[in-house]
């Protein structure tokens, strides 16, 4: 499946951005996918926001038209 927006790093900043995108009607939850290493963050995105959440950055990057990289600056190179 292809998604309009992939989010790599589903932390608090990504959550705030996504909530704003949803509130503005720019994306629907089914148009987004998120990746995070923390199960609790994936659960929040799935349960509260209705966004598919996975552990694999590669899965998100390979299935998204656009990417939002929402990781700490020191993690950017690795991501």
Secondary structure in CASP SS format (residue, H / E / C, confidence):
PFRMAT SS
TARGET T0000
AUTHOR 0000-0000-0000
METHOD secondary structure of the structure
MODEL  1
X C 1.00
X C 1.00
X E 1.00
X E 1.00
X E 1.00
X E 1.00
X E 1.00
X E 1.00
X C 1.00
X C 1.00
X C 1.00
X H 1.00
X H 1.00
X H 1.00
X H 1.00
X H 1.00
X H 1.00
X H 1.00
X H 1.00
X H 1.00
X H 1.00
X H 1.00
X H 1.00
X H 1.00
X C 1.00
X C 1.00
X C 1.00
X C 1.00
X H 1.00
X H 1.00
X H 1.00
X E 1.00
X E 1.00
X E 1.00
X E 1.00
X C 1.00
X C 1.00
X C 1.00
X H 1.00
X H 1.00
X H 1.00
X H 1.00
X H 1.00
X H 1.00
X H 1.00
X H 1.00
X H 1.00
X H 1.00
X H 1.00
X C 1.00
X C 1.00
X E 1.00
X E 1.00
X E 1.00
X C 1.00
X C 1.00
X H 1.00
X H 1.00
X H 1.00
X H 1.00
X H 1.00
X H 1.00
X C 1.00
X E 1.00
X E 1.00
X E 1.00
X E 1.00
X E 1.00
X E 1.00
X C 1.00
X C 1.00
X C 1.00
X H 1.00
X H 1.00
X H 1.00
X C 1.00
X C 1.00
X C 1.00
X C 1.00
END
